[in-house]
Amino acid sequence: MIVSTAAPDPVQELFHEYVIPNYVRYPVTLVRGEGSWVWDSQGRRYLDLFPGWGCNLLGHCPPRVVQAVQRQVEQLIHVPNTWYIEPQGRWAQMLSQRSFGGQAFFCNSGAEANEAAIKLVRLHCGPERFKIVTFQGGFHGRTLATTTATAQPKYHEGLGPLVAGFVYAPFGDAQAVAELVDEQTAAILVEPVQGEGGVRVPPQGFLAQLRQIADEHNLILIFDEVQTGCGRTGHWFGYQRFGVEPDVITLAKGLCGGVAAGAMLARPELARSLRPGMHAATFGGNPLAAAAGIATLETIEEQGLLQRVQHLEKLFLEQLSPLVDELPIVRQVRVVGLMIGVELSVPGEPVVQRMMDQGVLINCTQGNVLRMLPAMTLTDEQAQLGCQKLTEVLRRYVQQAPEEKNA
């Protein structure tokens, strides 16, 4: 474990005194990033395989995004959405043309994008149809409505009463969804791949079955693509990988290469229900985010990064899949594009700490799933280094705690 013997970090002291401690923070102060590397205030370098919780899709400080924001900040930083600005319109066009031709609402985060989708459902379907089916293990945000949509009881503790109108089905069980649908049901909200839920991949045909249920009952099918969108799965959007087209998608995280932004894309016939005065986001689609969003899409396209993701997916599978047979504590390896989950039979947080000690940053979700959301610009050498370090750490974990083999 990293234990500092130096003088107290002044930045960390500032946080202890002035910042609400609602995050569990590692005792590391990051000061600089480039690509898939970050440096701390002590000069130590880390390979970041979970950059910005997946927001830094192109790595830290991608040159084209940096330059676009620098140019834009000299022209307009922020203007209200009561005016037209060319970057927002062009950004919407680029997203529409790479998806199903929807219209865009811009906001600042994935939670806000999902909140907009929930409002759109209620406005479009009317007060008699308001229920939305979501899925156990899913994650949709931290507002009160999106927390309710998140079918994980641990996120509901102390926040009741929750927002009415959400019903939960097991992820992957289309029959359970069909049985939940009644005359009050308006929509289905699902992640094409559950990210925070442990990189859980839907069973073959599940998303197509949801599309069929939605069509049969005149429901709106919403795909939460906050993690799967913008190339993360090796396609522009996750739904394209599975060949099932939704009515609405929500986006954030990697949307602007690390700059804060969110978006909802909806079919035009649905989009018009979000009429003036019913929803807004003051900073949504602001000039800086729009410039960064355009630069992100251009970078992905011009550098062939969708194909790069497909290559890296195979590399991670080849490197990590053998661990299932080698190490009893490794239950399963799941890789979808650059969404990587290694499910353990033991707690994963000690592995995260040991990886940090080795200079590699990863995440643990659901208590026992090691999660990586590396940058699309990750090199083969960096991917191999990360897999090598993880393999070494897991082997030592087994050797040092043999009693945990049968846990």
VENCORRA-V388556 format. One record per residue. RES is the residue in one small letter. NEAR is the number of other ideal C-beta (glycine too) atoms within 10 Angstrom. Layout:
RES|NEAR, RES|NEAR
//
This chain:
m|8, i|12, v|6, s|14, t|4, a|7, a|6, p|9, d|17, p|9, v|12, q|16, e|10, l|10, f|14, h|12, e|7, y|7, v|11, i|6, p|8, n|5, y|7, v|6, r|11, y|12, p|11, v|17, t|15, l|15, v|11, r|13, g|18, e|13, g|20, s|24, w|16, v|22, w|15, d|18, s|16, q|12, g|8, r|12, r|12, y|19, l|22, d|26, l|28, f|20, p|27, g|18, w|13, g|23, c|21, n|28, l|30, l|27, g|25, h|22, c|14, p|24, p|13, r|17, v|25, v|16, q|12, a|25, v|19, q|11, r|11, q|21, v|12, e|7, q|10, l|16, i|10, h|11, v|12, p|9, n|16, t|6, w|8, y|8, i|19, e|10, p|21, q|23, g|13, r|15, w|27, a|20, q|12, m|17, l|25, s|15, q|11, r|18, s|20, f|17, g|10, g|21, q|17, a|22, f|27, f|26, c|27, n|19, s|22, g|27, a|24, e|25, a|32, n|29, e|24, a|25, a|30, i|26, k|17, l|25, v|26, r|17, l|15, h|20, c|21, g|10, p|7, e|8, r|21, f|17, k|19, i|26, v|25, t|26, f|28, q|17, g|19, g|22, f|26, h|32, g|25, r|12, t|16, l|14, a|21, t|27, t|19, t|23, a|29, t|26, a|22, q|15, p|8, k|6, y|17, h|13, e|7, g|5, l|11, g|7, p|7, l|13, v|15, a|9, g|19, f|21, v|15, y|17, a|23, p|13, f|21, g|20, d|15, a|19, q|11, a|15, v|23, a|16, e|10, l|15, v|19, d|10, e|8, q|13, t|23, a|22, a|25, i|26, l|25, v|23, e|26, p|26, v|24, q|26, g|25, e|22, g|21, g|22, v|26, r|22, v|18, p|22, p|11, q|9, g|13, f|19, l|24, a|14, q|18, l|24, r|20, q|15, i|20, a|21, d|10, e|10, h|15, n|10, l|24, i|23, l|22, i|28, f|28, d|32, e|30, v|30, q|28, t|30, g|30, c|29, g|26, r|28, t|26, g|22, h|20, w|21, f|25, g|28, y|23, q|18, r|18, f|23, g|10, v|20, e|16, p|29, d|24, v|28, i|28, t|32, l|29, a|28, k|26, g|28, l|29, c|30, g|30, g|25, v|21, a|17, a|32, g|28, a|31, m|28, l|28, a|27, r|16, p|10, e|10, l|19, a|18, r|13, s|16, l|20, r|9, p|6, g|6, m|12, h|17, a|14, a|19, t|10, f|16, g|24, g|23, n|26, p|19, l|21, a|27, a|26, a|27, a|27, g|30, i|22, a|25, t|29, l|22, e|14, t|21, i|23, e|14, e|9, q|15, g|11, l|21, l|18, q|10, r|20, v|24, q|14, h|12, l|25, e|18, k|10, l|15, f|24, l|14, e|12, q|18, l|23, s|16, p|13, l|20, v|14, d|8, e|12, l|17, p|16, i|21, v|23, r|15, q|15, v|19, r|19, v|22, v|24, g|22, l|27, m|27, i|28, g|26, v|29, e|20, l|24, s|15, v|19, p|13, g|21, e|13, p|15, v|22, v|20, q|15, r|19, m|25, m|17, d|13, q|17, g|14, v|23, l|22, i|24, n|19, c|21, t|17, q|17, g|11, n|19, v|22, l|28, r|25, m|28, l|26, p|27, a|29, m|27, t|21, l|25, t|13, d|11, e|8, q|21, a|22, q|14, l|18, g|26, c|20, q|13, k|19, l|24, t|17, e|13, v|20, l|23, r|13, r|12, y|18, v|16, q|8, q|9, a|13, p|9, e|6, e|15, k|12, n|8, a|12
//
